[in-house]
C-alpha cells in the first residue's frame, strides 16, 4: 500500500511553503504530489521548487466536494496502480473538511491501495481566530490532525499566540503542536507518526464544504503599481484569500493575500510560471462581475 500524508490548513496558512520543504525532505524517494485548489486555476503548483517528484493538480473545486469526487478516486487509483510511488502527499484546499477526507480514503477501493500515515494541519496564527467565525473547516482540520503547526507566529503578540495554543489544545488534546515561522520544524517528526486507520466504509462523507465562492481571472497586459493598488482596493470586500501572479511594469510578481494583508513579491527566476496575469479570489459574496469588469478595464489601459 502507498504511504500517504494529507496536508491541510485554512486558506493562506502556509501549506505550499511546507510542501516545498517536504519536496527536499523526501527527495530521495519516488514521491507524487496531488494538489487541489479551490478555483479553476492552478497557482500553488507554479510555486513549487524543482525536484524529482511528480505533480498532479485537480483545480475544479474542493478536493472532497461531490463535484470532483469521481475524478479524485480515479486519479488515486491511477497513481497507485501505474506510478506506484513510495509516498503520496495530498495538499487539500484550505476549505476541505478533513473528516470527509479520511472517510473518502477509507472507501474500499482506496483503502486497499493507501495507508493514511499522517495528517498535518497548518494554522495561521494571524488569522485563525477570525476565520473560525465564518467557516467550520479550521476546527475540523485541527481536530482530525496528527500534528499541528501554528505558523506565522512572528506576526502576532505572545498573549494572542498563547490563546491560540490553548484553543488548539482543546480541539486536539494530546496532539503535538509546533510553533513555526515559515513552517520550519523538524520534518523527521512526520516519520514518527503512524495514524490509526478508521474502519473501511462505503460512505464517503457529506462532501459539503464551507459556503465560499472563488473567482479566477486571467489576462495579458501590464498593470502599473497605482492601477494594481486601485484594483486591490475594490477587491478587498469579503475577501478571504487572494493569490496569483501579476505583471507590473513588465515584471512578474507573486500576489499573496488574506483577510489581514495583501503582499506582492518579485517572482523568483527559478520558477516556471505562466507569464499571463493570473489571480484567484476566494471569499463570501464576491461581486464577480464588478471584479471582472475592473480587471479588464485596468488591463486595457496598458
matplotlib code that plots the C-alpha trace (Angstrom):
import matplotlib.pyplot as plt

x = [0.0, 1.1, 2.0, 0.0, 0.3, -2.5, -1.6, -4.4, -4.8, -7.2, -6.7, -3.2, -1.9, 1.4, 0.7, 2.7, 5.7, 5.6, 5.2, 8.4, 10.2, 8.7, 10.0, 13.5, 12.9, 11.6, 13.8, 15.4, 12.2, 9.6, 7.0, 3.8, 2.1, -1.7, -2.6, -6.1, -7.1, -10.4, -10.7, -10.1, -6.6, -3.5, -1.4, 0.2, 1.7, 3.6, 5.2, 6.8, 10.5, 12.1, 12.6, 12.3, 8.6, 5.6, 2.9, -0.8, -3.3, -7.1, -8.4, -12.1, -13.2, -12.8, -11.0, -13.5, -16.7, -19.1, -18.3, -14.9, -15.1, -15.1, -12.1, -10.2, -10.9, -9.9, -6.7, -5.7, -6.3, -4.2, -1.3, -1.2, -1.6, 0.6, 3.1, 3.3, 5.1, 6.9, 4.9, 1.8, 1.3, -2.1, -2.4, -6.1, -7.8, -8.0, -11.7, -11.6, -13.2, -10.5, -13.1, -14.6, -11.1, -10.5, -13.9, -13.1, -9.7, -11.5, -13.6, -12.9, -11.4, -8.9, -8.2, -6.7, -4.3, -3.4, -2.1, -3.0, 0.2, -0.3, -2.5, -0.7, -2.6, -1.3, -2.8, -2.4, -1.6, -2.6, -6.0, -7.2, -9.5, -11.1, -11.8, -13.4, -16.3, -17.1, -16.0, -16.1, -13.0, -10.4, -11.8, -12.3, -8.8, -7.3, -9.5, -8.5, -4.8, -1.9, 0.3, -0.4, 1.9, 0.9, 2.6, 3.4, 4.0, 6.2, 3.1, 1.2, 1.7, 2.7, -0.6, -2.5, -0.3, -0.9, -4.6, -4.4, -2.3, -4.9, -7.7, -5.7, -5.2, -8.9, -9.7, -6.9, -5.9, -2.6, -1.6, 1.9, 2.0, 4.9, 5.2, 6.7, 7.9, 7.8, 6.7, 10.2, 10.0, 11.8, 10.4, 11.6, 8.6, 6.4, 8.2, 7.4, 3.6, 1.6, -2.1, -4.7, -6.9, -10.7, -12.8, -13.4, -16.6, -18.8, -19.9, -17.6, -18.8, -21.1, -18.9, -20.4, -17.6, -18.0, -20.1, -17.3, -17.0, -14.0, -13.2, -10.3, -9.2, -6.6, -5.4, -2.5, -1.0, 0.8, -0.5, 1.1, 1.6, -1.1, -3.6, -3.0, -3.5, -6.7, -7.9, -6.9, -8.9, -12.0, -11.3, -10.9, -14.5, -15.5, -12.1, -10.5, -7.8, -6.1, -3.2, -1.7, 0.8, 0.6, 2.6, 3.5, 5.6, 6.6, 7.9, 6.2, 5.1, 3.6, 0.5, -0.3, -3.1, -5.6, -8.0, -5.2, -2.9, -2.1, 1.5, 3.4, 6.9, 9.0, 8.9, 12.0, 13.8, 13.9, 10.0, 8.4, 5.3, 2.7, 3.5, -0.1, -1.8, -3.5, -5.5, -7.7, -10.1, -11.8, -14.4, -18.1, -20.5, -17.9, -19.0, -17.7, -19.0, -17.7, -14.2, -14.1, -15.0, -12.5, -9.7, -10.4, -10.7, -7.4, -5.5, -7.0, -5.3, -1.9]
y = [0.0, 3.5, 5.6, 8.8, 12.2, 14.7, 18.4, 20.6, 24.2, 27.0, 29.5, 31.1, 29.2, 28.2, 24.8, 25.4, 26.7, 23.4, 21.4, 22.9, 21.8, 18.3, 18.1, 18.5, 16.1, 13.3, 14.0, 10.6, 8.6, 8.4, 11.0, 12.1, 15.4, 15.6, 19.2, 20.7, 24.3, 26.0, 27.5, 26.7, 28.0, 26.3, 28.8, 26.8, 24.2, 27.0, 28.0, 24.6, 24.2, 21.8, 18.2, 14.5, 14.4, 14.1, 16.7, 16.2, 19.0, 19.0, 22.5, 22.4, 22.9, 21.4, 18.1, 16.3, 18.0, 16.0, 17.8, 16.1, 13.1, 10.7, 12.4, 12.1, 8.4, 7.6, 9.7, 8.0, 4.6, 5.6, 6.9, 3.7, 1.3, 3.0, 5.2, 3.2, 5.9, 5.4, 8.3, 10.2, 13.7, 15.2, 19.0, 19.7, 23.0, 25.3, 24.7, 20.9, 19.1, 16.6, 14.2, 13.9, 13.3, 10.4, 8.8, 9.1, 7.4, 4.7, 3.7, 0.0, 0.8, 3.3, 1.6, -1.4, 0.9, 3.5, 3.7, 7.1, 7.6, 11.2, 14.2, 17.6, 20.7, 24.2, 27.0, 30.7, 32.4, 35.8, 34.6, 31.6, 33.3, 35.4, 32.7, 30.4, 32.8, 32.2, 28.6, 25.1, 23.9, 25.4, 23.4, 20.1, 20.3, 20.7, 18.0, 15.4, 16.2, 14.1, 17.2, 20.9, 23.6, 27.1, 29.2, 32.9, 33.3, 36.3, 38.2, 38.0, 39.1, 36.5, 36.8, 36.2, 33.2, 31.7, 32.0, 30.2, 27.4, 26.9, 26.7, 24.2, 22.0, 22.0, 21.0, 18.4, 17.3, 15.5, 16.2, 17.6, 21.4, 23.2, 27.0, 28.0, 30.8, 29.9, 26.3, 25.5, 22.5, 19.1, 17.2, 13.9, 14.2, 13.2, 9.9, 9.1, 9.3, 6.1, 7.2, 4.7, 3.9, 4.3, 1.3, 0.7, 2.5, 2.8, 6.3, 9.0, 11.8, 14.7, 16.5, 19.9, 22.4, 25.8, 28.2, 30.2, 31.3, 31.6, 33.7, 33.1, 36.0, 35.8, 38.3, 39.6, 43.1, 45.0, 46.9, 50.0, 49.9, 52.5, 50.7, 47.4, 49.1, 50.6, 47.1, 45.6, 48.3, 47.2, 43.5, 43.7, 43.4, 39.9, 38.6, 35.7, 34.7, 36.2, 34.6, 34.5, 36.3, 39.8, 41.8, 45.3, 47.5, 44.4, 42.5, 39.4, 39.5, 36.8, 38.0, 36.5, 37.9, 37.0, 38.9, 40.8, 41.9, 41.6, 41.4, 41.2, 39.8, 39.6, 36.2, 34.1, 33.4, 29.6, 29.4, 28.2, 30.4, 31.4, 34.9, 36.0, 37.8, 35.2, 35.9, 33.7, 35.3, 33.3, 34.8, 35.2, 37.3, 38.2, 40.8, 38.7, 40.8, 44.0, 42.5, 41.1, 44.4, 46.3, 43.8, 44.1, 47.8, 48.4, 46.0, 47.7, 50.9, 49.3]
z = [0.0, -0.7, 2.4, 2.3, 4.0, 4.0, 4.3, 5.4, 6.7, 6.1, 3.2, 3.3, 6.3, 4.5, 3.0, -0.2, 1.8, 3.8, 0.6, -0.7, 2.4, 2.1, -1.5, -0.2, 2.7, 0.6, -2.5, -2.3, -2.8, -5.6, -4.4, -6.0, -5.0, -5.6, -5.3, -5.1, -5.3, -4.8, -8.2, -11.8, -12.0, -10.5, -8.7, -5.9, -8.3, -10.0, -6.7, -6.1, -6.5, -8.9, -7.7, -8.5, -7.6, -9.9, -9.6, -10.4, -10.0, -9.5, -9.8, -10.2, -6.6, -3.2, -3.5, -1.4, -2.5, -4.6, -7.8, -8.4, -6.1, -9.1, -10.6, -7.3, -6.8, -10.4, -10.0, -6.8, -8.4, -11.3, -9.2, -7.1, -10.0, -12.6, -10.9, -7.6, -5.6, -2.4, -0.9, -1.9, -0.5, -0.8, -0.4, 0.1, -0.5, 2.6, 2.7, 2.9, 5.8, 7.0, 8.4, 4.9, 3.5, 5.9, 5.0, 1.3, 1.7, 3.7, 0.8, -0.1, -3.5, -1.9, 1.4, -0.2, -2.1, 0.6, 4.1, 5.6, 7.5, 8.8, 8.7, 9.1, 9.9, 9.3, 11.4, 10.5, 13.8, 12.3, 11.0, 13.0, 15.4, 12.7, 10.2, 12.8, 12.9, 9.2, 8.5, 10.1, 8.2, 10.6, 13.5, 11.7, 10.2, 13.7, 15.3, 12.7, 12.6, 14.0, 14.3, 14.3, 13.1, 14.3, 11.6, 11.2, 14.9, 14.2, 13.1, 16.4, 20.0, 22.6, 24.5, 21.3, 20.5, 23.9, 23.4, 20.1, 21.6, 24.3, 21.8, 19.7, 22.8, 23.4, 19.8, 19.5, 23.1, 23.3, 19.7, 19.2, 18.5, 16.8, 16.8, 13.4, 11.2, 7.5, 8.5, 10.0, 12.3, 12.5, 9.5, 11.0, 13.3, 10.4, 10.0, 13.7, 13.1, 12.4, 12.2, 13.4, 10.5, 10.7, 9.6, 5.9, 4.9, 1.8, 2.9, 1.5, 3.8, 3.2, 0.6, 1.7, 2.0, 3.7, 1.5, -0.1, -3.7, -6.0, -9.0, -11.4, -13.6, -16.4, -19.0, -20.9, -20.4, -17.7, -14.7, -13.2, -9.4, -8.9, -11.2, -9.4, -6.0, -7.3, -8.3, -5.0, -3.1, -5.0, -4.3, -0.5, 0.5, 1.7, 0.6, 2.5, 0.1, -3.0, -4.8, -8.2, -10.5, -11.9, -14.4, -13.0, -15.3, -17.3, -14.3, -12.8, -9.2, -6.9, -5.1, -1.7, 0.4, 3.2, 5.4, 7.1, 4.3, 0.6, -0.4, -3.7, -4.3, -7.4, -8.9, -8.3, -11.6, -11.0, -11.0, -14.3, -14.1, -16.8, -18.0, -18.1, -15.2, -13.1, -10.0, -7.8, -5.3, -2.6, -0.3, 0.6, -1.5, -4.1, -6.6, -9.5, -12.4, -10.9, -10.3, -13.9, -15.4, -13.3, -14.1, -17.9, -17.7, -16.0, -18.3, -21.3, -20.2, -20.5]

ax = plt.figure().add_subplot(projection="3d")
ax.plot(x, y, z, "-o")
ax.set_aspect("equal")
plt.show()
